[in-house]
Amino acid sequence: NKPRNDAFVYLLAGKLIMQNKNLICVDGIGKRGTTCKDKSDLIIEYSQLELIIECKRPNSEGALASRTKEARSQIGDRPGIIALDCSSVVRPPGKVIEKESAEIAEQFLSSLLEKKVKPKIERHLRLRPNLLGLILFARAPAMTPIGHSRIVNVSGSPLESRYRPDSIGTWLLIENSNGDYTGVLASIFSA
């Protein structure tokens, strides 16, 4: 749906702003006092390069290729990055991630991106030297323990554990090693 699609664009724009990157346009709206004729999701200036970022939210594993192709065609021959919110692809329907900590839950979510998504879309970078790479994002509900009861059962395990609802998000960068701009993607998103 449009609000969720827009939310991903704005989440990525916020991340770039927090990292002090020169964000020129968001959804065709230029920064203070400027106009932007380009309707790309995001445009940033980096080392005198104007980079296009096209954001997509595939709703299933089957939609990964078509949404990636769509973003690739929107970028055209300009230097660009494809950003995908893969939450719907990796999140188990009707389930939450239950892990020992938020960090372990984030590692689990990141490994799902690495295993389920990366192999299916990485080929879109080949023969496209203008693409800097792919940004993969996923968010999933999780339950993380915040404490255990002092009462233990016969085996010594806590009788009860208390959990906190959590929202786990992770980012995965896939650099185009055959591209014209090797190393730029990582330097843009380094903290």
Steps between C-alpha positions, in 0.01 A plus 500: 500500500613856430549617863731205575689553173543868586605414855794298366614792282479735800676252729792482258497880454513540879794260523688704238421828677616358835830408331533857369473400133402765247143399420385702198149363435245275665209385280562787259504762777825697514674618813435853631437749225571264210284322249562151373379394157601139558237272658752250640437380856824650632787694348818563695818679410817317592849600387354718224290205377122520486376156607147369445352266762187312398310335787269200465302278739450154345210323673623148430805303399351472150484880466870555579620474139225713346530779759881500462468521120252785537744695719784424260304638205404814697868566571592446135860584413549744788709403804260347747411269784206262538351489850259220591286464813489121522300479822211314333741260331694385807248543781325174588123569465319514833816444703740706703871442535579358844870535582715545811572867422423775251853464356450128434159570346660761272772252395229242426306749285819605320584137424150456350572792265835347411354153429151568362536828312859566396537198265177585318584862417878529498512414130328832421830673574693309234563688178363819658814697591289809582338322797693547823316213664196394697374605841286234667290579805270287714297563813322232700319472832696321771476392862814534708540387862530766767516273802446159652328391817714409795295186548649209308364161402659166590754526215614846619342701219298812585131421542398813314660751263376852431517632145483844346344564158761644268537619142820380339640666190814430301680629189714304256716668235593310185776678310529469121855368474490532119379859503647838421458617861650222713518597867262796474193318639683394816641849556156660457346276767789485743412649837 
